[in-house]
């Protein structure tokens, strides 16, 4: 690839013009791709998969991933109904071990991807897509596959909510986040197993699952005052992703343009959804309840004369 020095001991894997050209038109050479019918486009897209990862577990076809996402959605649909007349499960110790296992997995992903990237001198601002079997590149690709697979494991977050009858926690944001991350990252591993945003997200997950692991014990919850800052950390992550993505697009970074646009758009949706959650939870606070006098009578707490009015910003 022009402008990129070949690492010692590396083996360049052939890729055709759809993914390996350096012009801004490498959005799968979009003008050529859009002329294909859907079945032909699907066939061509699979032919363009990263040859290093296409034979890895769950990577030969997108259908296993889509099936697991559909099964996840079915569990969300039927689970609360099945648990309606059943006692909630006590999962305190299960949650403790699960959350700290996720801390361990996130730590492994972040460190492997980071040191693999350092080994081959990845650029943190604009890293060209290099399909190489050099050990450093393969270390990054392997870490990112575990990142993708961790999104399947994280379906347990929702299943545990259902079993504990915490259905109020299963919000649109929660479902959107879990269902789409697994599917989106199949695309990432299939075509561009070299993106480093997973490192930052894994660091955030180390903090997040540490919080959840500690909060599984009620006695520790009064000391966990930093939940708000965890949300702020997530917002900073998505904001930095948008800024970096815009930079790589604006500078015509030699990375598949279609994936850059996909990730930037996806990060913007999270900025909006998490931003709304932050506003509703931490900024839009309820003001003190005011009693209202009507016809000389003051409303009591039960609102027999006039119901209490809660004023929100």
Secondary structure, DSSP 8 states (H G I E B T S, - for coil): -TT----TT--B----HHHH--STT-SSSHHHHTTS-HHHHHHHHHHTS-TTTTTSTT-S-SHHHHHHHHHHHHHHHHHHHHHTTS-----HHHHHHHHHHHHHHHHHHHHHHHHHHHHTT--SS------B--HHHHHHHHHHHHHHHHHHHTHHHHHHHHHTT-GGG--HHHHHHHHHHHHHHHHHHHH-TT--HHHHHHHHHHHHHHHHHHHTSHHHHTT-TTHHHHHHHHHHHHHHHHHHHHHHHHTT-SS-HHHHHHHHHHHHHHHHHHHHHHIIIIIS-B---B--EETTEE--TT-SSS--B--B-
